[in-house]
Amino acid sequence: ATVAIELDARALVTTDEARVSVGIAAGASEEQLCLAINRATYALENAIGVAFVQTTYIERYTGLAHDGRGEMPFTGEGFSKGGTKFLFLRKYPIVSVTSIVDESQTPVSIAGADYYIRKDVGILEHFSVWPTPYRYSGGVTLPGEWIVTHVAGHFAAVANVTWDVKDACLELVTDRLRRGSGDVTEIESGTLRVKFSGVG
């Protein structure tokens, strides 16, 4: 079955904005535009490392002292010595935290009063230390992960995205539709400057 390609909820521009900007893309199908916009949006988010349009994200963390934006393996030593004071969320700036729970037989929930949110840098700072999360599998309780559900993003909606961010996205969209590659190495628009390669 064919799956229709739709514009992602966090897309930085609309298809109408893309058609006006690209010009020659007037003959491009709606699906071609959606695909190009979605890929450009993901590329910019990955290159800059922040969320632009506010979206709900679900991230998982062990709560160990070595846990952060880089994936690290579980270690018995880490669990025996306790947790870290900080959780470094990958998607930020943080707008709000919906829940933090583990997957134990009776899920443990971390109360909002137990930690401080550093919104601009995506850090959850526990007033003590993050306790060890557990998961219940096959009748056995094992070390697990904290499941963090939160809303992150600079702009409330695509209509609120600033012109420099939109222009950077449109430059990627234009390059992809005209050349079919999207392999732009540097974009500069107003206060936004991004260098990257291999936008796939």
N, C-alpha and C positions, 0 to 999 in steps of 0.2 A: 504494500500500500504506500502511496505517496504522502509524505508528511509536509504540510504547508509551512513555509518559513514565515514567521511573524516577527514584528519589531519587538525587541526585548523591552521590558518595562523600564529598564535603566538606560535605554538608548539616549545618547547625547543630543541627537537631532531628529527631526521628523523626516519622513520621505518627501514631503513637499519642500522642505528646506534643502534637501539634497538635490532634488530636481532643479531648483532655481540656481543653486551653486554650481552644479556640474554642467548644466546646460546640455551637453551632448548626451546626457543620460536620460533625456526626455523619452527616448524609446525603450529604456530599460524597464523590465518588468518590475512589479511591486516586490516580488520575492528577491530579485537581484539587488534591489535597493536595501531591503531589510537585511539581507545577508551582509552586504558591504558595511552598512551602518553598525550592525551588531559586532562585526569583527573589528571595526575601527574603535568602537567603544571599549571592547575587551582589551585591545592593544594599548590604548591610552591608560586604562586603569592599571594594567600590569606594569607598564613602563614607569608610571608615577608612583604606584603603590598605594593609592587611596581610592575610596568609593566616591563617585561624583553624585549621581542621583540616588536619593534615599531609598534603600531597599532592606528587606529583612534577610539577615544572614544567620546561618547555623555553623558554628565552629566548635571543634573538639580539642580539649587540652588535658594532659595528664595531671597538671597541677604540681609537677615536680620542679625542683629548683633549676633544672636545665631546660624547662619547657619555655618556648618562646615562638618567634615567627619562623624558626627553622625546625624541621622535624627531627626529633631525637628519639632513640629507642627506649623502651621501658628498662629499668634496672632495679633489681631487688634492693640495692643499696639506697637508691633514691627514695623508695617507699619507706624503708625502715627509718630513715633519717627525717622524714616529714616533707612538707611541701614548700613551695616558694611563696613569697609575698606578692608577686606580680604575675598576672596573665597578660600576655602581649597579643591582642587581637590583630588579625591580619587585615580586617576591613575597618577602616576608620576615616573620618572622625565619627565617633559614636554619638548617636542621637539619644538612644535609650537602650536599656537592657531589659528584655522581656522575662527571661528566666535563665537560671544556671542549675542544672540537675545532673545526677549521675544515673547509671542504669542498674543499680542494685535492686534486690528483690523488692524492697520498699524504697523507692527512689528518694534520695536525699536532695533537698532544695536549699540553695544558699540564699539567705535573706539579703535584700538590698541594703539593710543597715550594717551588714558585715564587711562591706567593701566600699572603696571610693572610686569613682569613674573619672579618669583623666581623658576627657572626650577628644581633645585635639590630637592626641598621640596614640589613642587606642589601647590604653592600659587600664586594667582593673587591679587596684591595689587593695589587698585584704588588710583589715586593721590588725589581724594577727598573722596567720599564714593560711594558705589554701589547704584544706584538709585533703586527705587521700580519697579520690573517687573510686567507686567499685562498680563492677558489672556482674550480673547474675546470669550464668550460662550453664545449662545442663545440670541444674541442681547444685552448682558450685559457685561460690562468690570469689571473684578474681579482681586484681587491680584493674581499674577502668579509666574512663575519661570524664571530664566535666563537659557537658553539652551546653554551650552558650548560645542562646538565641538573642539576637540584638538587631537594632536598626542603625544603619550607618550611611553617611553620605553628606556631601557639602550642600547639595541643592534639594529642596523639597519636591521638585518635579522638573521634567525636561524643559518646561516653559521658564524656569528660573535659572537655567544654566547660562553662565556669562558668555559674552561673544567670543572671548579669546579661546575658551574651551570648545565652543561650537566650531569655530574656525579650524582649530587643530583637527577635530574629528572630520570636518568636511574635506580638509586637505587629504586625509587618508582615504576617505570615500572616493574622492575624485581620482586619486592615483590608482586605486583598485579598479574602478570602472573603466578608466581610459587605458590602463596598461595591463590590467589583470593580475597585478602582483601585490601591490600594497607594501612593497619593501622600501619604505621611506626611512632614511637614516636620521633625519633631523627635521623637527617642526618648530617654528617660532611664530607665535601669534600674540601680540600684546605682551602681557607679563608672563605668558606661558611658553616655556622652551623645553622641548623633549627630544632626547637623542636615543634612538634604538634602531634595531635592524631585524629583518626577517619577520615582519608582521604577517602571520599566516592566516 
